Amino acid sequence: MKTKVLLAIIMISILAIVFGCSMQNDESETELYHGKPLHIGIIGEEPDVREEQIQFTSIDFTDLQKVENYDAIFITKENLKEADKAQYAKDYNNSPRPFLFIDSQKGYVPFIKEQFDFENYPDVDSGVYAYLYDSKSQRYWGYVLSNELVNEQSIQDVYSRIFETIEDLTGTN
């Protein structure tokens, strides 16, 4: 009798392990952006996004005064120090298009305020992966990664949500 009980416990344990390991992880499928095609100017490397209707065009800082051809401008982490130069604050604040500052531990303020220096500005411990700033409405949006996990799915989810916001903002242009 003890052998049968022990055998049953072992079988249940094995089944629990097998089925538990085969279940999906905590990450759930996230919504894709299904809106209108967007044309994004980007300073830095183009991100890997799931949406096919998003077109990225590589630009540099000299193009910041000619942003009318784009729905938004993205600036990657590697370019944030350069993006902080005082001469660009006027471009961010007078632009008809929103700017996205990707993976900025300093928030968006050091970019739009000439008196602040990116290097010396304190880190903003908010968990925000990207900040979208729209000078026309004088508003910003912070996008947090799903479950605060830095992985491909969470980052792609953030971009899908960013594209939704950009469509909302450009729908009135």
C-alpha positions as MATLAB code, in Angstrom:
seq = 'MKTKVLLAIIMISILAIVFGCSMQNDESETELYHGKPLHIGIIGEEPDVREEQIQFTSIDFTDLQKVENYDAIFITKENLKEADKAQYAKDYNNSPRPFLFIDSQKGYVPFIKEQFDFENYPDVDSGVYAYLYDSKSQRYWGYVLSNELVNEQSIQDVYSRIFETIEDLTGTN';
ca = [
       0.000    0.000    0.000;
       2.836    2.403    0.875;
       4.421    1.667   -2.479;
       1.233    2.603   -4.357;
       0.885    5.886   -2.413;
       4.552    6.715   -2.949;
       4.228    5.860   -6.648;
       1.128    8.101   -6.957;
       2.932   10.999   -5.258;
       5.903   10.606   -7.595;
       3.630   10.477  -10.673;
       1.704   13.585   -9.572;
       4.993   15.407   -8.929;
       6.328   14.466  -12.360;
       3.092   15.575  -14.056;
       3.126   18.863  -12.152;
       6.709   19.523  -13.236;
       6.068   18.587  -16.876;
       2.875   20.655  -17.210;
       4.214   23.524  -15.118;
       7.309   23.896  -17.285;
       5.370   23.696  -20.519;
       2.981   26.509  -19.610;
       3.560   29.945  -21.094;
       5.576   32.457  -19.121;
       4.038   35.505  -17.464;
       4.295   37.590  -20.632;
       1.006   37.887  -22.456;
       0.392   38.881  -26.025;
       0.158   42.627  -26.388;
      -1.845   44.738  -28.807;
      -0.303   45.728  -32.111;
      -0.743   49.220  -33.486;
      -3.268   48.958  -36.339;
      -3.533   52.651  -37.167;
      -2.484   54.713  -40.131;
       1.039   54.420  -41.572;
       3.542   56.574  -39.693;
       6.806   58.039  -40.944;
       9.302   58.449  -38.119;
      12.603   60.323  -38.314;
      15.169   58.656  -36.074;
      18.520   59.770  -34.750;
      20.260   56.524  -33.948;
      19.593   52.891  -34.706;
      16.129   51.901  -35.904;
      14.235   49.823  -33.334;
      12.825   46.381  -34.075;
       9.049   46.876  -34.179;
       6.244   44.473  -35.076;
       4.218   46.899  -37.176;
       4.761   46.891  -40.929;
       3.102   50.277  -41.520;
       5.852   52.138  -39.643;
       8.607   53.641  -41.784;
      11.807   54.898  -40.167;
      14.182   57.333  -41.847;
      17.609   57.960  -40.401;
      18.260   61.664  -39.760;
      20.783   63.688  -37.785;
      20.622   66.728  -35.559;
      21.014   69.123  -38.481;
      17.603   67.927  -39.711;
      15.698   68.981  -36.586;
      14.400   72.157  -38.186;
      12.971   70.201  -41.127;
      10.636   67.744  -39.401;
       7.410   68.423  -41.328;
       7.890   65.250  -43.404;
       7.695   63.060  -40.293;
       4.976   62.169  -37.812;
       7.515   62.147  -34.947;
      11.229   62.195  -34.241;
      12.876   59.482  -32.122;
      16.251   59.959  -30.414;
      17.975   56.822  -29.151;
      19.855   56.388  -25.883;
      23.267   56.618  -27.580;
      22.414   60.127  -28.824;
      20.856   61.647  -25.703;
      24.028   63.426  -24.587;
      24.239   65.197  -27.966;
      20.470   65.843  -27.899;
      20.936   67.883  -24.727;
      22.794   70.739  -26.410;
      21.068   74.057  -25.704;
      20.746   74.855  -29.414;
      18.307   71.928  -29.848;
      15.947   72.922  -27.005;
      14.354   75.513  -29.292;
      13.794   72.823  -31.928;
      12.031   70.538  -29.424;
       9.927   73.408  -28.062;
       8.910   74.870  -31.426;
       8.426   71.680  -33.386;
       5.112   70.768  -34.997;
       6.039   67.118  -34.298;
       6.519   65.184  -31.052;
       9.949   63.973  -29.944;
      10.638   60.625  -28.294;
      13.635   60.305  -25.980;
      14.385   56.586  -25.717;
      15.771   55.031  -22.536;
      16.508   58.369  -20.867;
      17.248   57.941  -17.181;
      16.964   61.731  -16.878;
      13.415   62.141  -18.187;
      12.652   64.696  -20.877;
      13.229   67.984  -18.990;
      16.977   68.394  -19.674;
      16.216   68.399  -23.397;
      13.496   71.047  -23.447;
      14.992   73.398  -20.838;
      18.213   75.101  -21.911;
      19.311   75.779  -18.332;
      19.597   72.059  -17.469;
      22.574   69.902  -18.356;
      21.949   66.221  -19.151;
      25.161   65.047  -17.468;
      24.380   66.819  -14.187;
      20.609   66.395  -14.176;
      19.513   63.840  -11.557;
      18.255   60.446  -12.637;
      14.509   60.050  -12.570;
      13.859   56.689  -10.943;
      10.442   56.177  -12.517;
      10.836   52.971  -14.505;
       9.932   54.848  -17.689;
      11.571   53.469  -20.835;
      10.738   56.349  -23.198;
       9.388   59.898  -22.950;
       7.305   61.441  -25.720;
       7.190   65.240  -25.658;
       4.717   67.262  -27.717;
       5.422   71.001  -27.708;
       2.092   71.894  -29.349;
       0.106   70.595  -26.393;
       3.001   71.087  -23.950;
       2.430   67.560  -22.689;
       4.582   64.513  -22.232;
       3.944   60.790  -21.937;
       6.089   58.248  -20.121;
       6.020   54.643  -21.317;
       6.814   51.870  -18.849;
       7.828   48.387  -19.972;
       5.293   45.618  -19.338;
       6.020   44.001  -15.976;
       9.127   46.239  -15.939;
      10.920   43.528  -17.935;
      13.597   44.647  -20.386;
      13.027   42.189  -23.199;
      12.067   42.271  -26.856;
       8.333   41.745  -26.271;
       8.068   44.494  -23.629;
      10.000   46.957  -25.777;
       7.874   46.179  -28.841;
       4.742   46.674  -26.730;
       6.003   50.119  -25.685;
       6.510   51.092  -29.332;
       2.980   49.953  -30.209;
       1.600   52.220  -27.478;
       3.836   55.087  -28.616;
       2.544   54.740  -32.185;
      -1.038   55.017  -30.863;
      -0.190   58.282  -29.121;
       1.572   59.655  -32.183;
      -1.443   58.833  -34.343;
      -3.691   60.643  -31.865;
      -1.402   63.681  -31.931;
      -0.968   63.786  -35.691;
      -4.656   63.178  -36.371;
      -5.254   66.840  -35.594;
      -2.550   68.119  -37.983;
];
